[in-house]
């Protein structure tokens, strides 16, 4: 608080759920690394192992970092709104860059091995999710980080932004699950049904992805855990509305 008042505590249970989400997130990253390292030979670039950069990058970017970007407004409850927005946009931007590396890896690997591109359901869902995620990021920066739209237009788009943010997170996890299944069917189709260790580990990764998504989704949809607006933010919001729509604080024109 700027006037020296003590900072209000976080709502009961919020810190615990955020901690669980981070534990799940780090565990799914470690599980991805263990799968690729133990059973797929590791990760390389411009080598036969280049494809393995794809699942690692997509899990890191489109699931873990995207999930953490969505949690920013729940975790940073008493920091300046503009700083919170900047971190939210930065994490999403970093996720996009890492995901782009993963996409380049799979296309280059396919070209080197003579494998066709974009024919599977996983590739369709994954590419659509990435393109929509990129569009969501550009629109979010345009409307909120560098606002030029009116107060009412920003208010309308905010609802769409929140809806598509959660939707894209769900689509990202779904695409990863499709990718895991596709990879297992390509690599160990003959032994997958025999509960081989690689199949069990990859299935465990899928369960961790779902669990991470559920915990993050629960935190995001708890109404009482939403970030409360600070007093100075309410004043700035009213000033912005007055400037963009010509309304006085009392509601007159």
Secondary structure, 3 states (H helix, E strand, C coil): CCCCCCCCCCCCCHHHHHHHHHHHHHHHHHHHHHHHHHHCCCCCCCCCCCCHHHHHHHHHHHHHHHHHHHHHHHHCCCCCHHHHHHHHHHHHHHHHHHHHHHHHHHHHHHHHHCCCCCCCHHHHHHHHHHHHHHHHHHHHHHHHHCCCCCHHHHHHHHHHHHHHHHHHHHHHHHHHHHHHHHHHHHHCCCCHHHCCHHHHHHHHHHHHHHHHHHHHHHHHHCHHHCCCCCHHHHHHHHHHHHHHHCCCCCCCC
